[in-house]
Amino acid sequence: MTSMASIIRTFEPDLLARYGRQLLPSQRGALHAMQHCRTARSPRMQVQCQACQDRHFVPHSCGHRACPHCQHHESEQWLQRQLKRQVPGAYFLLTFTLPAELRALAWAHQRTVYDAMMTCSWETLRRFSENDKQLKGTPGAIAVLHTHSRRLDYHPHVHVVMPAAAMDRKRRLWRTKHTHGKSSWLFPHKALAKVFRATLLETLTQAGLTLPTRYPATWVVDCKAVGAGTQALVYLGRYLYRGVIREQDILACQNGQVTFRYLDSKTRRMQTRTLPGADFLWLVLRHVLPRRFRRARNFGFLHPNSKRLIDLLHVLLKVNLAAATAYFKPRPVLTCTGCGGVMKVIHTRLAPPRPRGERPPDGVRECPVM
């Protein structure tokens, strides 16, 4: 298996030479974090065995959400929170796609366009739910922004997992929509696409962005039933914190080329793609989001502020949360290399060791480990 850090070390000079002027500060930060993740140059933590009292230094992970090594625990925590908010009923996975003609605008104004895509996707679903004859209320939704296709091309779109249910707060009524298995439908996808198109274009115009002279009159919004929603949430959580590609999918790095595999969405078969090393890194870095941009958001009655409402619904609807909690495994623990006992963290964020004779940077004071 080829590591991302080794690819960065090999092709970083070529990347900077070809794309250095286009790299954003957030992308440079991700490049540095992934290169030094869990290496001798990363901060360390000191752990102590609770059985034999032996102490070791362990390198910290970088914690960057674009790193394929990091934040597995955070991804599990996010998924656990979503599964604990599940309500009885059929769930649907909706995908709101930005047309190719607007992708250059999205790249130039990432924070504005990404935020507008997520907000307009929710506003579209909220309108349809309030006007639906069976729902007539505010729905709940979990939205996650993805910027990549399976081939890692730049392809911004928003996935929304939504139950066919709504809350009428004025009348204090809980309503669900009658569905019929996989043939169920929530809202007509062509009507969703029309409203989403109009809402997003209006939002971008009000934000002061100049729209391209030509863009399609018909947009694409996909809507399909996903049963109880568990598998759809697992799919969304897979790329939420751990980058856009797994290191297991990087097949080779040789002769200046990087080969990776992906699942073709049409044939459902694994395909391979080979690129020069610098182009591969640029492909990965294009999907680094702006700093502190929230990729995943909850809306409606699934918002974190509606926790008491969800708890009440679980009591009234007799929801058993045992299935949600049984899905998760306990966080793995560090074990002692000598006796196999459990290691306890006693110090964190310790500075990495420097070569002998090297002075610390100006303004940095070293604290001895006690």
C-alpha positions in Angstrom: 0.0 0.0 0.0 1.3 3.4 -1.0 1.0 6.1 1.6 -0.2 9.7 0.9 2.8 11.1 2.8 5.3 9.3 0.6 3.5 10.6 -2.6 3.6 14.1 -1.2 7.3 13.8 -0.4 8.1 12.5 -3.9 6.0 14.9 -6.0 5.7 18.1 -3.9 8.4 20.0 -5.9 6.6 19.1 -9.1 3.3 20.2 -7.6 4.6 23.5 -6.5 6.3 24.2 -9.8 3.1 23.5 -11.8 0.3 24.6 -9.5 2.0 26.7 -6.8 0.3 29.9 -7.9 -3.1 28.3 -7.7 -2.7 26.7 -4.3 -4.8 28.3 -1.6 -3.6 28.7 2.0 -6.0 25.9 3.1 -4.6 23.6 0.5 -1.0 24.3 1.5 -2.0 23.6 5.2 -3.5 20.3 4.2 -0.4 19.4 2.2 1.9 20.1 5.2 -0.4 18.2 7.6 -0.7 15.1 5.5 3.0 15.0 4.8 4.0 15.0 8.5 1.1 13.0 9.9 2.3 10.6 12.6 6.0 11.1 11.6 9.0 12.1 13.6 8.3 15.8 12.7 4.8 15.7 14.1 4.0 16.6 17.8 4.1 13.8 20.2 2.1 12.5 23.2 3.5 10.5 26.1 1.7 7.4 27.2 2.3 5.2 30.3 1.4 1.6 30.8 -1.0 1.1 33.7 0.4 -2.4 34.4 4.2 -2.0 34.2 4.5 1.8 34.3 6.6 1.8 31.2 6.5 5.2 29.2 6.7 5.8 25.5 6.4 8.7 23.0 3.8 8.3 20.3 3.5 10.7 17.3 0.2 12.6 17.1 -2.0 12.4 14.1 -2.4 15.6 12.1 -6.2 15.7 12.7 -6.8 17.3 9.3 -10.1 16.3 7.7 -8.5 15.8 4.3 -6.0 13.2 5.7 -6.9 9.5 5.0 -5.3 8.5 8.4 -7.2 10.8 10.7 -10.5 11.5 12.4 -11.9 8.0 12.1 -13.2 8.4 15.7 -14.8 11.8 14.8 -16.5 10.2 11.8 -17.9 7.4 14.1 -19.1 10.0 16.6 -20.9 12.0 13.8 -22.6 8.8 12.5 -23.6 7.8 16.0 -25.3 11.2 16.6 -27.2 10.9 13.4 -28.4 7.4 14.1 -29.6 8.4 17.5 -31.8 11.0 15.8 -33.5 8.5 13.5 -37.3 8.5 13.4 -39.6 5.7 12.3 -40.5 5.9 8.6 -39.0 5.7 5.1 -35.8 7.7 4.3 -34.8 9.2 1.0 -31.4 10.2 -0.4 -31.6 13.4 -2.5 -28.7 14.7 -4.5 -28.5 18.3 -5.7 -25.9 18.7 -8.4 -24.3 21.9 -9.6 -24.1 22.1 -13.5 -20.6 22.0 -15.1 -21.1 25.6 -16.4 -21.1 26.9 -12.8 -18.2 25.0 -11.5 -15.6 27.6 -12.4 -17.7 30.1 -10.4 -17.8 27.7 -7.5 -14.1 27.2 -7.5 -13.4 31.0 -7.6 -15.9 31.7 -4.7 -15.9 28.4 -2.8 -17.3 29.5 0.6 -20.1 31.5 -0.9 -21.2 29.0 -3.5 -20.9 25.9 -1.2 -22.9 27.7 1.5 -25.6 28.7 -1.0 -25.8 25.1 -2.4 -26.5 23.7 1.1 -28.9 26.5 2.1 -30.9 26.3 -1.2 -31.1 22.5 -1.1 -32.7 22.8 2.4 -35.0 25.7 1.4 -36.2 23.7 -1.6 -37.1 20.6 0.5 -38.7 22.8 3.2 -41.1 24.4 0.6 -42.1 21.1 -0.9 -42.7 19.6 2.5 -44.8 22.5 3.7 -46.9 22.3 0.5 -47.2 18.5 0.4 -50.8 17.3 1.0 -49.6 14.6 3.4 -46.8 16.3 5.3 -47.9 20.0 5.7 -45.0 20.8 8.0 -41.3 21.4 8.6 -39.2 18.4 7.6 -35.8 17.2 9.0 -32.7 16.8 6.9 -29.1 15.9 7.1 -27.0 17.6 4.3 -23.4 16.8 3.4 -21.4 18.6 0.7 -19.2 16.6 -1.6 -17.0 18.2 -4.2 -15.7 15.1 -6.0 -16.8 12.5 -8.3 -15.7 8.9 -8.0 -12.9 9.7 -10.4 -11.9 12.6 -8.0 -12.9 15.2 -10.6 -14.3 18.5 -9.4 -18.0 17.9 -9.1 -19.8 19.9 -6.3 -23.0 18.4 -5.1 -25.1 18.1 -2.0 -26.4 14.8 -0.6 -29.4 15.1 1.7 -30.8 12.3 3.8 -34.4 13.0 4.7 -37.2 11.0 6.3 -40.7 11.2 4.8 -42.0 13.0 7.9 -42.7 16.5 9.0 -43.5 18.4 12.2 -46.4 20.9 12.3 -45.3 23.0 15.2 -48.5 25.2 15.2 -50.8 22.3 15.6 -48.3 20.1 17.3 -48.8 17.3 14.9 -46.4 14.7 13.6 -47.1 13.6 10.0 -45.6 10.9 7.8 -45.9 10.2 4.1 -47.3 6.8 2.9 -44.6 4.9 1.0 -44.3 1.6 -0.8 -40.8 0.2 -0.5 -38.2 0.9 -3.2 -40.8 2.2 -5.6 -41.7 5.0 -3.1 -41.2 8.6 -4.1 -41.0 11.7 -1.9 -41.2 14.6 -4.3 -41.1 14.9 -8.1 -37.4 15.3 -9.0 -38.0 17.5 -12.0 -40.0 20.0 -9.9 -37.3 19.9 -7.2 -34.7 20.7 -9.9 -36.6 23.7 -11.2 -37.1 25.2 -7.7 -33.5 24.5 -6.7 -32.2 26.1 -9.9 -34.3 29.3 -9.4 -33.4 29.5 -5.7 -29.7 29.1 -6.2 -29.4 31.5 -9.1 -31.2 34.1 -7.1 -29.1 33.6 -4.1 -25.8 33.8 -6.1 -27.0 37.0 -7.8 -27.9 38.6 -4.4 -24.4 37.7 -3.2 -23.0 39.8 -5.9 -21.5 37.0 -8.1 -21.5 37.3 -11.8 -23.2 34.3 -13.4 -21.9 32.8 -16.6 -23.6 33.8 -19.8 -24.8 30.3 -20.5 -26.0 27.6 -18.2 -28.5 24.8 -18.8 -32.2 25.3 -18.4 -32.7 21.9 -16.9 -30.7 20.8 -13.8 -30.4 17.4 -12.1 -31.8 16.4 -8.7 -31.9 12.8 -7.9 -34.3 11.3 -5.3 -34.4 7.6 -4.3 -35.7 5.6 -1.3 -33.0 4.2 1.1 -35.1 2.3 3.6 -34.4 3.2 7.2 -31.6 5.5 6.2 -28.8 3.7 8.0 -26.8 2.7 5.0 -27.1 6.2 3.4 -25.8 7.8 6.6 -22.8 5.4 6.6 -22.1 6.3 3.0 -22.1 10.0 3.8 -19.9 9.6 6.9 -17.3 7.6 5.0 -15.9 10.8 3.3 -16.9 13.3 5.9 -13.6 13.5 7.8 -11.2 11.2 6.1 -10.4 12.7 2.8 -11.6 11.8 -0.7 -9.5 8.7 -1.2 -8.4 5.8 0.9 -4.8 4.7 0.8 -6.0 1.2 0.1 -7.2 2.5 -3.3 -3.8 3.9 -4.3 -2.5 0.9 -6.2 0.9 2.1 -7.5 3.4 5.0 -7.5 6.1 4.4 -10.0 7.8 6.1 -13.0 6.4 9.4 -12.0 2.8 8.1 -12.2 0.2 7.4 -9.6 -2.5 4.8 -10.2 -5.7 4.6 -8.1 -8.9 2.6 -8.3 -12.5 3.7 -8.0 -16.0 2.2 -8.4 -17.7 3.2 -11.6 -21.2 4.5 -10.8 -22.7 3.2 -14.1 -21.1 -0.2 -14.5 -20.6 -0.8 -10.7 -17.2 -2.2 -11.5 -13.8 -1.1 -10.2 -11.8 1.0 -12.7 -8.3 2.5 -12.5 -7.0 5.9 -13.3 -3.3 6.8 -13.8 -2.0 10.4 -13.6 1.4 12.1 -13.1 2.2 12.5 -9.5 1.8 16.3 -9.4 -1.6 16.1 -11.1 -2.8 13.4 -8.7 -1.9 15.7 -5.7 -3.6 18.6 -7.4 -6.7 16.4 -7.9 -6.8 15.6 -4.1 -6.1 19.1 -3.0 -8.9 20.6 -5.1 -11.3 19.0 -2.6 -9.9 20.7 0.5 -12.7 22.9 1.8 -12.2 26.4 3.1 -11.1 26.7 6.7 -13.8 26.1 9.2 -16.4 25.4 6.6 -19.0 23.0 7.9 -19.4 20.2 5.4 -22.3 18.5 7.3 -25.4 20.3 8.5 -28.7 19.4 10.2 -31.9 21.2 9.4 -35.5 21.2 10.7 -36.4 18.9 13.4 -33.1 17.1 13.0 -31.2 20.2 14.1 -29.2 19.8 17.3 -31.4 22.5 18.9 -34.3 20.0 18.5 -32.9 17.4 20.8 -35.8 17.6 23.3 -38.3 17.2 20.4 -36.4 14.1 19.1 -36.4 12.6 22.6 -40.2 13.2 22.9 -40.8 11.6 19.5 -38.8 8.5 20.5 -40.9 8.1 23.6 -44.2 8.6 21.9 -43.3 6.5 18.8 -41.6 3.8 21.0 -38.3 3.9 19.2 -35.7 1.4 20.3 -32.2 3.0 20.1 -30.5 -0.3 20.9 -29.9 -1.0 17.2 -28.2 2.4 16.7 -25.9 1.9 19.7 -25.0 -1.7 18.9 -23.6 -0.6 15.5 -20.6 1.0 17.0 -17.4 -0.5 18.3 -15.4 0.9 21.3 -12.5 3.1 20.4 -9.3 1.0 20.2 -6.8 1.5 23.0 -3.0 1.7 22.9 -1.3 -1.4 24.3 2.1 -1.7 25.8 4.7 -3.4 23.6 6.2 -5.0 26.6 3.4 -6.5 28.7 0.4 -5.8 26.5 -1.3 -3.6 29.1 -3.4 -0.6 28.4 -1.5 2.6 27.8 -2.8 5.9 29.3 -2.1 9.3 27.8 -0.3 11.6 30.4 1.0 14.4 28.1 -0.1 15.7 24.7 1.1 18.1 22.1 4.8 17.8 23.0 7.2 19.3 20.5 9.0 16.8 18.3 12.7 16.2 18.9 15.1 18.4 16.9 18.5 17.3 15.5 21.4 17.9 17.9 22.7 21.5 17.7 19.5 22.9 16.1 18.1 26.0 17.9 14.3 26.4 18.5 12.5 28.9 16.3 12.4 32.5 17.6 9.7 33.0 20.2 9.4 29.3 21.0 10.2 28.1 24.5 10.7 24.4 25.3 9.0 22.9 28.3 10.7 19.8 29.8 8.6 16.6 30.2 8.0 15.9 33.8 
